[in-house]
Structure formats: structure tokens, C-alpha cells
């Protein structure tokens, strides 16, 4: 059985992984939309651009939260952190 702080860290890491996968899909759709925009010189995909930027910011925040949780777990187990330099 894992410690509660490790369970929290793992849950936060899983949330980041899920959000990152969504971001990858969103950025693929944005790439296709930008290609179409370049081809037709119509309206740029503003909403998709905004969605992608917001998702990037959200994913970055989730990553920071996951790293902080891993830091807390590492500190509790070893007395020092091993994860703070990853971000």
C-alpha cells in the first residue's frame, strides 16, 4: 500500500497525463486548421488558438502541481527533494 502523499502525487500526475493527451489532440486539430487557413486565407481559427493556449497553461499548472506533490512525498520519505529541478 502506498502512502497517502504518494497516492495524491500519483493522482496529480495522472491528471497531468490526461490533460497532456487532450492537449496533443487539440494541437493536432489546430495544426490542421492552420494548414486550411494558410491554404484558403480565410478566417484564422481564433477559438481553437485560444483553446490551445488555455490548455497549454492548464497542463503546465497540472505539471507543477504534480511535481510539488512528488517533492512533498520525496521530502517526507528521504528528507530531501529529487523532483524540483525537472520543471
C-alpha positions as CSV (number, residue, x, y, z in Angstrom):
1,X,0.0,0.0,0.0
2,X,1.3,3.4,-0.9
3,X,1.4,6.4,1.4
4,X,-1.3,9.0,1.1
5,X,1.1,11.6,-0.1
6,X,2.3,9.2,-2.9
7,X,-1.3,8.5,-3.8
8,X,-2.0,12.2,-4.1
9,X,1.1,12.7,-6.2
10,X,0.2,9.8,-8.5
11,X,-3.3,11.1,-9.0
12,X,-2.0,14.6,-9.9
13,X,0.5,13.0,-12.3
14,X,-2.4,11.0,-13.9
15,X,-4.4,14.2,-14.2
16,X,-1.5,15.9,-16.0
17,X,-1.1,12.9,-18.3
18,X,-4.8,13.0,-19.3
19,X,-4.7,16.8,-19.8
20,X,-1.5,16.4,-21.8
21,X,-3.1,13.8,-24.1
22,X,-6.0,16.2,-24.7
23,X,-3.6,19.0,-25.5
24,X,-1.8,16.8,-28.1
25,X,-5.2,16.1,-29.8
26,X,-6.1,19.8,-29.6
27,X,-2.8,20.9,-31.1
28,X,-3.2,18.4,-33.9
29,X,-6.6,19.8,-34.7
30,X,-5.1,23.3,-34.6
31,X,-2.3,22.3,-36.9
32,X,-4.9,21.1,-39.4
33,X,-7.0,24.2,-39.0
34,X,-3.9,26.4,-39.5
35,X,-3.0,24.5,-42.7
36,X,-6.5,25.0,-44.0
37,X,-6.3,28.7,-43.1
38,X,-3.0,29.0,-44.9
39,X,-4.4,27.3,-48.0
40,X,-7.6,29.4,-48.2
41,X,-6.5,32.6,-46.5
42,X,-10.0,32.6,-44.9
43,X,-10.6,33.3,-41.2
44,X,-8.0,32.1,-38.8
45,X,-9.1,29.5,-36.2
46,X,-9.2,32.0,-33.4
47,X,-11.3,30.0,-30.9
48,X,-9.0,26.9,-31.5
49,X,-5.9,29.1,-30.9
50,X,-7.4,30.4,-27.7
51,X,-8.4,26.9,-26.5
52,X,-5.0,25.5,-27.2
53,X,-3.3,28.3,-25.3
54,X,-5.6,27.9,-22.3
55,X,-5.0,24.1,-22.4
56,X,-1.2,24.7,-22.5
57,X,-1.4,26.9,-19.4
58,X,-3.6,24.3,-17.7
59,X,-1.3,21.5,-18.5
60,X,1.7,23.5,-17.2
61,X,-0.1,24.2,-13.9
62,X,-1.0,20.5,-13.5
63,X,2.6,19.5,-14.1
64,X,3.8,22.0,-11.5
65,X,1.2,20.6,-9.0
66,X,2.3,17.1,-9.7
67,X,6.0,18.0,-9.2
68,X,5.2,19.7,-5.9
69,X,3.3,16.7,-4.7
70,X,6.2,14.4,-5.7
71,X,8.6,16.9,-3.9
72,X,6.5,16.6,-0.7
73,X,6.5,12.8,-0.9
74,X,10.2,12.7,-1.5
75,X,10.9,15.1,1.3
76,X,8.7,13.1,3.7
77,X,10.5,9.8,2.7
78,X,14.1,11.0,2.4
79,X,14.4,14.4,4.0
80,X,15.3,16.0,0.6
81,X,13.7,16.5,-2.8
82,X,14.6,14.9,-6.0
83,X,12.0,16.4,-8.4
84,X,12.2,20.2,-8.1
85,X,14.7,20.6,-10.9
86,X,12.6,18.9,-13.5
87,X,10.3,21.9,-14.4
